[in-house]
């Protein structure tokens, strides 16, 4: 799964606490759990809605390189919070 355009989210993984990726606008994993933190100003206040694009890898269409540029990424789904 590939997450891009992560507007309002920090992307990373969980390892004894949240570990942010060096580029928090892109997250990619091979079936393990991706972690997301919502960026907030104070408490529960945030600019709404938050948004990210999720894509699924389909090797029959091409490669899924470690970037959004691979031709195998498909099944685009937009995720908004709150819905």
C-alpha positions as CSV (number, residue, x, y, z in Angstrom):
1,X,0.0,0.0,0.0
2,X,1.2,3.5,-0.8
3,X,-0.1,6.6,0.9
4,X,0.6,10.0,-0.7
5,X,-0.7,13.6,-0.4
6,X,-0.9,13.1,3.3
7,X,-2.3,16.5,4.1
8,X,-2.7,16.9,7.8
9,X,-1.0,13.6,8.8
10,X,2.4,12.5,9.9
11,X,3.3,9.1,8.4
12,X,5.6,6.5,10.0
13,X,5.7,3.2,11.8
14,X,5.3,2.1,15.4
15,X,8.4,0.9,17.3
16,X,8.2,1.5,21.1
17,X,6.5,4.8,20.1
18,X,5.8,6.6,16.8
19,X,8.7,6.9,14.5
20,X,8.1,9.4,11.7
21,X,9.4,8.8,8.2
22,X,12.0,11.2,6.8
23,X,9.4,12.3,4.2
24,X,6.1,12.3,6.1
25,X,4.1,13.0,2.9
26,X,4.7,9.4,1.5
27,X,4.3,6.1,3.3
28,X,4.7,2.6,1.8
29,X,4.6,-0.8,3.3
30,X,4.3,-4.4,2.2
31,X,1.4,-5.6,4.3
32,X,2.5,-4.5,7.7
33,X,0.8,-1.7,9.6
34,X,1.4,1.9,8.6
35,X,1.0,4.4,11.4
36,X,-0.4,8.0,11.1
37,X,-0.4,10.8,13.5
38,X,-2.8,13.8,13.0
39,X,-1.0,17.1,13.1
40,X,-2.7,19.4,15.7
41,X,-2.2,22.9,16.9
42,X,-3.5,22.3,20.5
43,X,-5.6,19.6,21.9
44,X,-8.1,18.3,19.4
45,X,-8.0,21.4,17.2
46,X,-7.0,20.8,13.5
47,X,-7.8,22.1,10.1
48,X,-10.6,19.9,8.7
49,X,-10.9,17.8,6.6
50,X,-7.6,15.9,6.6
51,X,-6.9,14.0,3.4
52,X,-4.6,11.3,1.9
53,X,-4.5,9.2,-1.2
54,X,-4.1,5.4,-0.9
55,X,-3.0,3.1,-3.7
56,X,-2.7,-0.7,-3.8
57,X,0.1,-2.5,-5.7
58,X,-0.9,-4.7,-8.6
59,X,2.3,-6.4,-10.0
60,X,0.3,-7.5,-13.1
61,X,0.3,-3.8,-14.2
62,X,4.0,-3.1,-13.6
63,X,6.5,-2.4,-10.8
64,X,5.8,-0.9,-7.5
65,X,9.0,1.0,-6.8
66,X,9.6,2.8,-3.5
67,X,8.0,5.9,-4.9
68,X,4.6,7.0,-6.4
69,X,6.2,6.6,-9.8
70,X,5.8,2.8,-10.3
71,X,3.3,1.7,-13.0
72,X,1.9,-1.0,-10.7
73,X,0.1,1.4,-8.3
74,X,-3.7,1.3,-8.8
75,X,-7.0,1.2,-7.0
76,X,-6.8,4.8,-5.9
77,X,-8.9,5.6,-2.9
78,X,-9.2,8.9,-1.2
79,X,-9.4,9.0,2.6
80,X,-10.8,11.9,4.5
81,X,-11.0,12.5,8.3
82,X,-13.5,13.1,9.7
83,X,-15.7,11.4,7.1
